Amino acid sequence: MSTETPRVWAPAATAVDLVLPGARAASRLPMTAERGGWWAAPSPLPPGTDYAFSLDGGPPLPDPRSPWQPHGVHGPSRTFDTGAHVWSDGGWAGRSVLGAVVYELHVGTFTPEGTLDAAAGRLDHLAALGVDMVELMPVAAFPGAHGWGYDGVALYAVHEPYGGPAALQRFVDAAHARGIAVCLDVVYNHLGPSGNYLGAYGPYFTERHQTPWGSAVNLDGDDAAEVRAYVVGNALRWLRDFRLDALRLDAVHALVDDSPRHVLAELSDAVAELEAEVGRPLALIAESDLNDARMVTPTAEGGLGMTAQWDDDLHHALHALLTGERQGYYADFGAAATLAKALTEVFVHDGEYSTFRGRVWGAPVPPETDGRRFVVFSQDHDQVGNRALGDRPSRTLSPGQLAVSAALVLLGPGTPMLFMGEEWGATTPFQYFTDHEEPELARAIQEGRAREFGTHGWAELYGHDIEVPDPQSPATVEASRLDWAEPARPGHDRLLEFYTALVRLRHDEPDIASGDRTRTTVRLADDDSWLVLGRGGIDVVLNLGSSATRVPLRDGATDADVLLAWEPVTVRGETGGAGVELPAHGVAVLRPSSR
C-alpha cells in the first residue's frame, strides 16, 4: 500500500491547512510553504483517506488534483492508490487510432445500470462488431448523478456514480483483454459552473480572453506555467496510471493561447515522451472547428502535433444530403458535389466562404496528408444530442439510407467513428440532460435550452409543435438509455449484420484501410442520383435515389466481383459498357476487373 503527501498550488494564500474530516469535528493541520506557491502536508496519507484544503482559514475545499470525489464535487477529496490495481493486460501492445474503428459511448446511458462495470459487460458486443477503440465521453467528476460530462470540475477524479477511479481501471483492463483500445474524452477549455473551485486556488482563469463558457483558462499569462502543467499533468496521468491509449480533447479552438508555444504542442511533445517510455502508441485526438491541417502537423514542422482531429464537414455533407435539412450550419451543405469534396479533400470550408459563420473559413488540406488523421462519422453525441428532440437519423432515414451512410463512413479514407447504438439503427434518442442541485442554475439551463431551440425552426422541420425535453428531468435520462433488446429485433439485426460486414471489409482490404487520399476518387451521376467512391482497386457504389438505377463500372472494367451489398445487385455487361444495377438506396462494394 503506497502513501502520498498531499500538495497543492495556492500562490496567493498566506496559510493553507490540510483538513481531515472526522466523526465529530474536522482536524486542521498546517501545511508547509514551498517554492513557487506550493504547499505540502506535514505527512503522507494512506489510500482511502478523506481530506480537503483550507485557504487562509476559509471553508474546506476539494483538492484541484483530487483523485477521487466519493462525496460529490462539493465534498472532500479521497486519496487513491493508482498502483493497487493488478493489471492483466501485460500482453497489450497498444493500438494506433489511425484507421481504427472508433466507438463513442456515454457511460451513463450505454447500459441500464449506467456504470463502467456494466459497460465492460457489453464489450463482447463491441468486439463482435469489430471495434478497435472505444471512446468514453467525459468521466471527470461533475455535479449530480447524470450529465454528459462536459461540465466536469474535478478533472483528475472519475465520476463516482460511474464507479470511481478503480472502475475505470477495470474497464480499461477488460477492453484490452478483448483487443480494444480505450480513448477518454477530456475537457480542458472550461469547467462547469457548479463545483468549480480552481479560481479560489490561483489564476487558473483569465479575463484577457473569453470563450462561449466565459473567462478562458489562463494558458498564456505571466502566471500560466502551473496552469499549463495542470493540463499536461492531467493528460499524462490518464495515459500512464490508467493505461488509456488515447485522449479526445474537447473544442480545442477554445484553448486560447497566444504564448510562443501553444499548449497543444507542449502536450503533444510530452505525450510523445511518455509513448517512448511505455512502449505503446498514445494518441491525442482534437475536436477543432478551425478546419486547419496544422492541427495534425507534427510539432517539428511547426504544427500542433495532434494525432488526429474530428471532421464535422463530412457529417454535415452526408446528413444534409440524406435528410434534406439546410438550417443553421447545414446552409452550405446538401449537394452531392459537396459530399464528394468532403470525401476527397476533407474540409468543405477550406478557404471558402461559410454562410453560417459569415466569413471565409479554413484552409486546404495538403494532398499528402493521411486521411486517417481525420475522424469521420454520421452521428455523434453533439450532432444527435443538440437536436431539439435528440433524435437519431433512424427517425427519418430508411434502412437503405442508413446503409448508404454507414458505407461512406466506414469505407472512406478517414478514421471512422460510430455512436453507441448506431450499428443497429437505435431508435432511442440521445437528449441533453443535467442534474444540478442549485435551483437557479437548473432553471437557467431549462430556460436557456428552450430559448436556444425557439428560433431554429424545429417545429417546421419535425412537422409539428415540439416540447424541448427538460434537461433536469429524470425522464430525459431514461429516454436516452440504449434498448439492448433492439439489436435482435427484425430490421435492427439486419443493419447490425451489415455494419459488422463493413467493419470486417475495412479490416481485411488494404485499399479500404489505407488513408492514401491520392487514391481516393469520387464519380457522380449528372443528376446526382448515384455516387461511386473509389478506394484504390475497390469501388463503393451508392444509389442516392428512391428508385432503382444502373451505375456504369469504372473506365476499362468489363466485370466486377461483389464483395458486399445491402440488397442483391446485378453486374452485367451491355453495349456501351458494363454496369451494376442497384435498388433504391442500394449499396454495393465491388472489385472491378476486365476479363
C-alpha distance (Angstrom), angle and dihedral (degrees) to the residues before:
residue distance angle dihedral
M1 . . .
S2 3.79 . .
T3 3.78 125.2 .
E4 3.78 129.3 -152.4
T5 3.77 133.5 -157.3
P6 3.82 109.9 -131.3
R7 3.80 113.5 -124.7
V8 3.77 129.3 179.1
W9 3.80 137.4 -173.2
A10 3.81 110.5 -128.3
P11 3.81 106.6 148.4
A12 3.81 97.3 174.2
A13 3.81 96.7 48.2
T14 3.80 120.4 103.2
A15 3.82 92.4 -162.0
V16 3.78 134.9 14.1
D17 3.80 126.1 -168.2
L18 3.77 129.3 -161.1
V19 3.80 106.2 -131.7
L20 3.80 118.0 -152.6
P21 3.81 110.1 -169.7
G22 3.79 114.1 -135.4
A23 3.77 137.0 -170.0
R24 3.80 91.8 -103.5
A25 3.80 106.6 14.1
A26 3.75 137.4 -3.5
S27 3.79 119.0 -111.4
R28 3.79 120.1 -136.7
L29 3.77 120.9 -150.9
P30 3.81 120.1 -170.2
M31 3.80 113.5 -118.4
T32 3.80 124.2 -141.3
A33 3.79 120.8 -111.8
E34 3.81 114.6 -123.7
R35 3.79 133.7 -175.3
G36 3.78 119.6 -68.8
G37 3.78 97.4 26.3
W38 3.80 95.5 -62.0
W39 3.81 125.4 139.9
A40 3.81 127.2 -160.0
A41 3.81 130.4 -156.4
P42 3.81 116.8 -118.5
S43 3.83 93.6 -114.7
P44 3.81 142.4 3.7
L45 3.80 122.4 -85.3
P46 3.80 123.7 -138.7
P47 3.82 119.6 -121.7
G48 3.79 114.1 -80.3
T49 3.81 95.3 33.2
D50 3.80 118.1 138.3
Y51 3.81 115.5 -136.3
A52 3.79 143.5 155.6
F53 3.80 139.4 -174.8
S54 3.79 129.6 -115.9
L55 3.79 118.8 -157.1
D56 3.81 116.0 -150.7
G57 3.80 92.1 -22.0
G58 3.78 94.1 -49.9
P59 3.82 128.1 137.6
P60 3.82 120.0 -62.4
L61 3.80 112.3 -86.6
P62 3.81 130.1 -168.8
D63 3.79 119.2 -104.3
P64 3.84 113.1 -92.5
R65 3.82 85.8 -135.9
S66 3.80 94.3 40.5
P67 3.81 109.3 161.7
W68 3.80 93.1 -160.8
Q69 3.82 135.2 21.8
P70 3.82 104.3 -173.8
H71 3.82 92.5 160.8
G72 3.81 95.9 50.6
V73 3.78 130.8 -93.7
H74 3.82 94.4 -61.1
G75 3.81 95.5 50.1
P76 3.80 132.4 80.1
S77 3.77 122.7 -68.4
R78 3.79 124.5 -114.1
T79 3.79 129.0 -144.3
F80 3.79 117.0 -117.1
D81 3.78 130.2 -167.9
T82 3.80 106.5 -138.7
G83 3.80 89.1 -172.9
A84 3.80 94.4 61.0
H85 3.80 95.4 81.9
V86 3.80 113.3 96.6
W87 3.78 102.6 -138.1
S88 3.78 120.2 -145.6
D89 3.82 96.1 -172.0
G90 3.81 97.2 88.4
G91 3.79 90.2 132.6
W92 3.79 93.9 52.0
A93 3.80 108.3 121.1
G94 3.79 95.2 179.9
R95 3.79 132.5 -117.0
S96 3.78 129.7 -110.9
V97 3.77 114.8 -127.1
L98 3.79 90.7 -140.0
G99 3.78 106.2 108.3
A100 3.79 93.7 -6.2
V101 3.78 120.4 141.1
V102 3.81 101.1 -116.7
Y103 3.82 124.2 -160.1
E104 3.81 118.7 -160.4
L105 3.79 117.3 -154.0
H106 3.78 139.4 171.9
V107 3.79 109.1 -135.6
G108 3.80 95.0 -148.3
T109 3.81 96.4 56.5
F110 3.80 102.8 25.2
T111 3.81 89.9 88.5
P112 3.82 135.3 18.1
E113 3.82 89.3 -108.4
G114 3.80 94.3 49.7
T115 3.81 95.7 -146.8
L116 3.79 136.7 121.9
D117 3.79 91.3 -117.2
A118 3.80 90.8 53.5
A119 3.80 90.0 47.5
A120 3.81 88.7 53.0
G121 3.79 87.0 56.5
R122 3.82 88.8 63.2
L123 3.80 96.0 50.4
D124 3.81 91.7 99.5
H125 3.81 87.8 64.1
L126 3.80 89.9 54.3
A127 3.80 92.0 46.2
A128 3.82 90.6 51.9
L129 3.81 89.7 50.0
G130 3.81 89.0 53.4
V131 3.79 98.9 -114.0
D132 3.81 113.7 170.6
M133 3.81 99.5 -171.7
V134 3.78 133.1 18.8
E135 3.79 116.4 -149.9
L136 3.80 114.9 -153.2
M137 3.77 117.6 -152.5
P138 3.83 109.9 -126.3
V139 3.79 116.9 -51.0
A140 3.82 97.9 177.7
A141 3.81 108.7 125.5
F142 3.81 113.0 -82.9
P143 3.83 133.7 174.9
G144 3.79 119.3 -72.8
A145 3.78 127.4 -4.5
H146 3.81 102.2 -72.9
G147 3.78 132.2 48.5
W148 3.77 145.0 108.4
G149 3.81 90.3 -97.0
Y150 3.80 98.6 -122.3
D151 3.81 90.2 112.7
G152 3.79 92.7 61.3
V153 3.80 117.5 150.5
A154 3.81 105.7 175.8
L155 3.79 97.6 60.2
Y156 3.81 96.8 179.2
A157 3.82 95.1 49.9
V158 3.82 131.2 77.6
H159 3.79 117.1 -125.6
E160 3.79 106.9 -95.3
P161 3.84 97.4 -141.0
Y162 3.82 86.8 58.3
G163 3.82 89.7 56.4
G164 3.79 103.8 -88.1
P165 3.82 128.2 -107.8
A166 3.82 97.5 -43.6
A167 3.81 90.3 56.5
L168 3.80 91.0 55.1
Q169 3.79 90.1 53.7
R170 3.81 90.1 49.8
F171 3.81 90.9 49.7
V172 3.80 93.6 50.7
D173 3.81 90.8 47.5
A174 3.82 91.7 50.2
A175 3.81 92.1 47.9
H176 3.79 93.0 50.2
A177 3.81 89.6 50.2
R178 3.82 86.8 61.6
G179 3.78 94.8 45.6
I180 3.80 93.4 -104.1
A181 3.80 121.9 133.9
V182 3.81 120.7 -144.7
C183 3.80 128.2 -133.1
L184 3.80 122.5 -171.9
D185 3.79 124.3 -151.3
V186 3.82 109.1 -132.3
V187 3.79 128.9 -173.0
Y188 3.80 117.9 -147.8
N189 3.80 100.1 151.5
H190 3.83 96.2 77.0
L191 3.79 144.2 -12.0
G192 3.78 128.5 -127.9
P193 3.80 120.9 -92.3
S194 3.81 96.4 -117.6
G195 3.80 121.0 64.8
N196 3.80 95.0 7.8
Y197 3.80 103.8 142.1
L198 3.80 98.4 157.4
G199 3.80 93.4 102.8
A200 3.81 90.4 60.0
Y201 3.81 90.5 60.6
G202 3.78 101.9 46.9
P203 3.81 148.8 -44.4
Y204 3.80 96.6 -47.3
F205 3.81 91.1 140.9
T206 3.79 134.4 43.8
E207 3.78 136.1 -157.6
R208 3.82 89.5 -149.9
H209 3.79 89.7 85.7
Q210 3.80 131.7 32.8
T211 3.80 129.9 -155.2
P212 3.81 132.5 -175.2
W213 3.82 85.7 -88.9
G214 3.82 96.7 50.4
S215 3.80 129.1 -103.9
A216 3.79 112.8 26.2
V217 3.77 126.3 -118.2
N218 3.80 107.0 -93.1
L219 3.80 103.8 -110.3
D220 3.79 102.8 144.1
G221 3.81 109.9 33.8
D222 3.77 125.2 110.2
D223 3.81 86.9 -101.7
A224 3.82 96.6 45.4
A225 3.82 100.9 99.2
E226 3.80 94.8 93.3
V227 3.81 91.9 43.7
R228 3.78 90.0 55.0
A229 3.81 89.3 46.7
Y230 3.81 88.3 52.2
V231 3.81 90.4 56.7
V232 3.80 96.6 42.8
G233 3.81 92.4 43.8
N234 3.78 91.1 52.1
A235 3.79 92.5 53.4
L236 3.79 93.4 47.6
R237 3.80 91.3 49.0
W238 3.81 93.0 57.2
L239 3.79 92.5 47.1
R240 3.81 95.7 43.7
D241 3.82 107.9 32.8
F242 3.81 97.9 32.2
R243 3.82 94.7 35.0
L244 3.78 93.4 -129.4
D245 3.78 116.3 169.8
A246 3.79 100.8 -148.6
L247 3.78 144.6 5.4
R248 3.79 126.0 -142.4
L249 3.81 108.8 -148.3
D250 3.79 113.5 -146.5
A251 3.83 119.8 -128.4
V252 3.79 97.4 -24.2
H253 3.81 90.7 -178.0
A254 3.84 84.6 75.8
L255 3.81 91.4 59.1
V256 3.78 92.6 97.1
D257 3.79 107.5 -162.3
D258 3.79 124.5 162.0
S259 3.80 95.0 170.9
P260 3.84 119.1 120.4
R261 3.80 90.7 -103.0
H262 3.78 116.6 40.2
V263 3.79 115.6 -130.3
L264 3.81 89.9 -121.8
A265 3.80 90.8 59.7
E266 3.80 89.8 47.6
L267 3.80 90.1 49.9
S268 3.80 92.3 46.9
D269 3.80 92.7 54.1
A270 3.82 91.9 46.0
V271 3.81 91.2 51.9
A272 3.81 90.4 48.0
E273 3.81 89.0 56.1
L274 3.81 91.0 49.7
E275 3.80 90.1 47.6
A276 3.79 90.0 56.8
E277 3.80 89.7 47.6
V278 3.82 97.5 50.8
G279 3.80 95.3 36.3
R280 3.80 99.4 -132.7
P281 3.82 134.7 94.8
L282 3.80 116.4 -83.4
A283 3.78 121.6 -172.7
L284 3.79 140.3 -163.3
I285 3.81 115.8 -156.3
A286 3.79 116.5 -167.6
E287 3.77 127.5 -153.0
S288 3.79 99.8 -148.4
D289 3.78 132.5 170.6
L290 3.80 93.1 -168.1
N291 3.84 98.8 89.9
D292 3.79 90.0 -143.6
A293 3.81 124.3 135.4
R294 3.81 88.9 -150.9
M295 3.79 83.6 86.8
V296 3.82 90.5 70.5
T297 3.80 97.2 32.9
P298 3.84 112.7 111.6
T299 3.79 116.2 -101.1
A300 3.80 89.7 -122.4
E301 3.81 87.1 63.7
G302 3.79 94.4 48.0
G303 3.78 96.5 -92.6
L304 3.80 132.4 122.2
G305 3.80 93.3 -107.4
M306 3.80 101.9 -130.5
T307 3.79 114.0 159.7
A308 3.80 92.4 -138.1
Q309 3.78 141.5 -16.1
W310 3.79 135.8 -146.9
D311 3.81 116.2 -101.4
D312 3.80 111.4 -150.4
D313 3.80 92.9 174.1
L314 3.80 94.2 75.0
H315 3.80 90.0 51.0
H316 3.81 91.8 49.5
A317 3.82 93.1 47.4
L318 3.79 93.4 48.0
H319 3.80 96.5 41.7
A320 3.81 94.9 47.0
L321 3.81 92.5 47.8
L322 3.80 95.4 49.3
T323 3.81 99.0 38.7
G324 3.79 101.3 32.3
E325 3.82 91.1 -131.2
R326 3.80 115.0 150.8
Q327 3.81 104.1 166.9
G328 3.80 124.6 120.5
Y329 3.79 114.9 -15.6
Y330 3.82 91.3 0.8
A331 3.82 89.5 73.5
D332 3.82 95.0 104.0
F333 3.79 95.3 39.2
G334 3.80 136.2 75.4
A335 3.81 105.8 79.4
A336 3.79 119.5 109.4
A337 3.81 88.8 -128.3
T338 3.81 89.1 57.8
L339 3.79 89.8 53.5
A340 3.80 89.2 49.2
K341 3.80 90.0 54.3
A342 3.80 91.9 50.1
L343 3.82 90.5 50.9
T344 3.80 95.2 49.7
E345 3.82 106.0 26.4
V346 3.85 100.3 29.5
F347 3.80 99.4 -139.1
V348 3.78 124.2 60.3
H349 3.79 90.6 -167.3
D350 3.79 98.7 51.8
G351 3.78 100.4 145.8
E352 3.79 94.0 -32.1
Y353 3.80 129.6 116.7
S354 3.80 115.7 -82.4
T355 3.79 111.8 -151.0
F356 3.79 92.3 -162.0
R357 3.81 93.3 51.4
G358 3.78 94.5 36.8
R359 3.79 93.8 -133.8
V360 3.79 144.7 69.1
W361 3.79 108.6 -74.7
G362 3.78 141.0 -168.4
A363 3.79 135.1 -2.6
P364 3.82 134.4 -103.8
V365 3.80 118.2 -88.8
P366 3.83 111.3 -124.7
P367 3.84 109.8 -111.5
E368 3.80 91.6 -122.5
T369 3.82 93.2 58.0
D370 3.80 108.7 113.5
G371 3.80 110.1 -109.8
R372 3.79 89.6 -142.3
R373 3.79 88.8 71.9
F374 3.80 88.0 75.7
V375 3.80 119.3 73.4
V376 3.80 110.2 -144.4
F377 3.79 131.8 -170.1
S378 3.79 144.6 162.3
Q379 3.81 92.7 -140.2
D380 3.78 138.3 11.2
H381 3.79 138.0 163.6
D382 3.82 93.2 -80.0
Q383 3.78 99.2 43.7
V384 3.80 91.6 48.9
G385 3.79 102.1 30.6
N386 3.79 96.1 46.9
R387 3.79 92.7 58.1
A388 3.80 113.1 101.6
L389 3.82 93.1 -107.9
G390 3.80 98.5 24.7
D391 3.80 88.1 -120.6
R392 3.79 122.3 167.9
P393 3.82 127.1 -133.5
S394 3.83 87.4 -101.9
R395 3.82 87.0 73.3
T396 3.81 92.5 70.7
L397 3.81 109.6 9.7
S398 3.79 124.3 85.6
P399 3.82 120.2 -121.1
G400 3.81 87.9 -104.4
Q401 3.79 92.0 53.8
L402 3.80 89.8 49.6
A403 3.80 87.6 52.3
V404 3.82 90.9 50.7
S405 3.80 89.7 51.1
A406 3.79 93.1 48.3
A407 3.80 93.2 49.6
L408 3.80 93.7 52.2
V409 3.81 93.5 49.1
L410 3.80 98.3 42.0
L411 3.79 98.6 39.9
G412 3.80 100.7 39.6
P413 3.82 126.7 96.2
G414 3.81 94.9 -96.8
T415 3.79 129.3 88.2
P416 3.82 102.7 -94.5
M417 3.79 123.4 -133.9
L418 3.80 126.6 -169.0
F419 3.80 125.5 -160.3
M420 3.80 116.9 -132.3
G421 3.80 112.2 -80.9
E422 3.79 93.8 10.2
E423 3.79 90.2 110.1
W424 3.80 92.2 68.8
G425 3.80 97.8 32.1
A426 3.80 94.4 -104.5
T427 3.79 112.7 -150.3
T428 3.80 95.2 -161.0
P429 3.81 111.0 105.0
F430 3.77 125.0 -127.7
Q431 3.77 105.8 -136.6
Y432 3.78 133.6 -179.4
F433 3.81 113.3 -97.2
T434 3.79 138.2 171.4
D435 3.80 137.3 178.1
H436 3.80 108.1 -152.1
E437 3.79 119.8 165.5
E438 3.81 95.3 -156.8
P439 3.84 108.6 90.4
E440 3.79 93.9 -150.1
L441 3.80 92.6 51.4
A442 3.80 92.4 46.0
R443 3.80 90.5 49.8
A444 3.81 92.4 47.9
I445 3.81 91.0 52.9
Q446 3.81 92.8 46.9
E447 3.80 92.8 49.1
G448 3.77 93.7 41.1
R449 3.78 93.3 51.7
A450 3.80 92.3 49.9
R451 3.82 91.4 45.5
E452 3.81 92.3 47.8
F453 3.79 92.1 57.4
G454 3.79 95.6 38.8
T455 3.81 93.8 86.3
H456 3.80 100.3 37.1
G457 3.78 98.2 87.1
W458 3.79 93.5 -120.3
A459 3.83 94.0 148.6
E460 3.80 89.7 57.4
L461 3.79 90.8 46.3
Y462 3.80 94.3 49.1
G463 3.77 92.9 39.3
H464 3.80 94.8 -124.3
D465 3.77 142.3 56.3
I466 3.78 112.6 -78.0
E467 3.76 137.4 -154.9
V468 3.78 111.8 -145.6
P469 3.83 109.1 -128.2
D470 3.80 112.8 -105.8
P471 3.85 106.1 -111.1
Q472 3.82 90.2 -149.9
S473 3.80 95.9 52.1
P474 3.82 118.1 103.7
A475 3.80 86.5 -141.6
T476 3.81 89.7 66.5
V477 3.79 90.7 57.5
E478 3.79 93.2 45.5
A479 3.81 92.4 49.8
S480 3.81 89.2 54.9
R481 3.80 96.9 55.9
L482 3.78 115.6 109.4
D483 3.79 116.8 -108.6
W484 3.78 104.1 -132.3
A485 3.80 91.8 -167.7
E486 3.82 89.8 67.8
P487 3.83 99.2 75.7
A488 3.82 90.8 66.0
R489 3.81 95.1 48.2
P490 3.83 121.6 102.1
G491 3.78 111.8 -86.3
H492 3.79 93.5 16.1
D493 3.80 91.1 63.7
R494 3.79 90.9 51.9
L495 3.81 92.8 51.3
L496 3.80 90.6 48.2
E497 3.80 89.6 52.3
F498 3.82 90.1 51.0
Y499 3.81 93.0 49.5
T500 3.80 89.5 49.5
A501 3.80 90.9 51.3
L502 3.81 91.5 49.0
V503 3.80 91.2 51.8
R504 3.79 90.8 48.3
L505 3.79 89.9 51.2
R506 3.79 90.3 51.6
H507 3.80 90.2 52.2
D508 3.81 95.1 44.9
E509 3.81 103.9 41.6
P510 3.83 116.3 68.7
D511 3.81 92.3 -159.3
I512 3.81 90.1 57.6
A513 3.80 94.5 42.9
S514 3.80 91.2 51.4
G515 3.78 121.3 101.2
D516 3.81 92.1 -157.1
R517 3.79 102.0 133.9
T518 3.80 92.2 -174.1
R519 3.83 87.0 69.8
T520 3.80 94.0 47.6
T521 3.81 115.9 96.7
V522 3.79 137.2 169.0
R523 3.81 128.5 -150.0
L524 3.80 119.5 -167.3
A525 3.79 133.1 -165.4
D526 3.79 114.9 -116.5
D527 3.80 88.3 -115.9
D528 3.85 94.3 41.3
S529 3.81 89.9 -116.1
W530 3.80 93.8 129.9
L531 3.80 140.8 20.0
V532 3.79 131.9 -160.6
L533 3.80 118.8 -157.5
G534 3.80 109.5 -158.9
R535 3.80 116.1 -152.3
G536 3.77 106.3 179.9
G537 3.78 105.9 -72.1
I538 3.81 94.6 -6.6
D539 3.80 129.0 81.1
V540 3.79 124.9 -155.6
V541 3.81 104.3 -155.3
L542 3.80 117.7 -161.8
N543 3.79 130.8 -174.3
L544 3.80 104.9 -149.7
G545 3.78 93.5 -176.8
S546 3.80 136.3 83.9
S547 3.80 95.2 -119.5
A548 3.79 134.1 59.1
T549 3.79 116.9 -85.7
R550 3.77 142.5 179.1
V551 3.81 118.7 -123.5
P552 3.82 119.5 -163.6
L553 3.79 117.7 -127.1
R554 3.79 119.4 -115.6
D555 3.79 118.2 -76.6
G556 3.80 112.4 -71.2
A557 3.81 95.5 16.5
T558 3.78 118.0 122.7
D559 3.80 97.8 173.3
A560 3.79 141.5 6.9
D561 3.77 140.8 -154.9
V562 3.79 113.9 -125.6
L563 3.79 107.1 -131.2
L564 3.80 95.7 176.4
A565 3.80 138.5 -9.8
W566 3.80 135.3 -176.1
E567 3.82 89.9 -143.7
P568 3.82 129.0 5.4
V569 3.80 113.5 -70.9
T570 3.78 133.7 -172.3
V571 3.79 126.3 -135.9
R572 3.76 114.6 -162.0
G573 3.76 140.6 158.3
E574 3.77 120.8 -122.8
T575 3.75 138.2 169.7
G576 3.76 105.4 -70.1
G577 3.78 95.0 29.6
A578 3.79 145.1 -47.4
G579 3.77 123.5 -71.6
V580 3.78 145.9 170.9
E581 3.79 123.0 -116.6
L582 3.80 113.6 -140.9
P583 3.78 130.5 -173.4
A584 3.80 120.5 -128.9
H585 3.81 110.6 -55.5
G586 3.77 88.4 0.4
V587 3.79 125.9 167.1
A588 3.78 127.0 -157.2
V589 3.80 129.5 172.7
L590 3.79 109.2 -153.9
R591 3.78 139.5 -175.7
P592 3.83 102.1 -150.8
S593 3.80 119.5 -149.1
S594 3.78 141.2 170.3
R595 3.76 112.0 -127.2
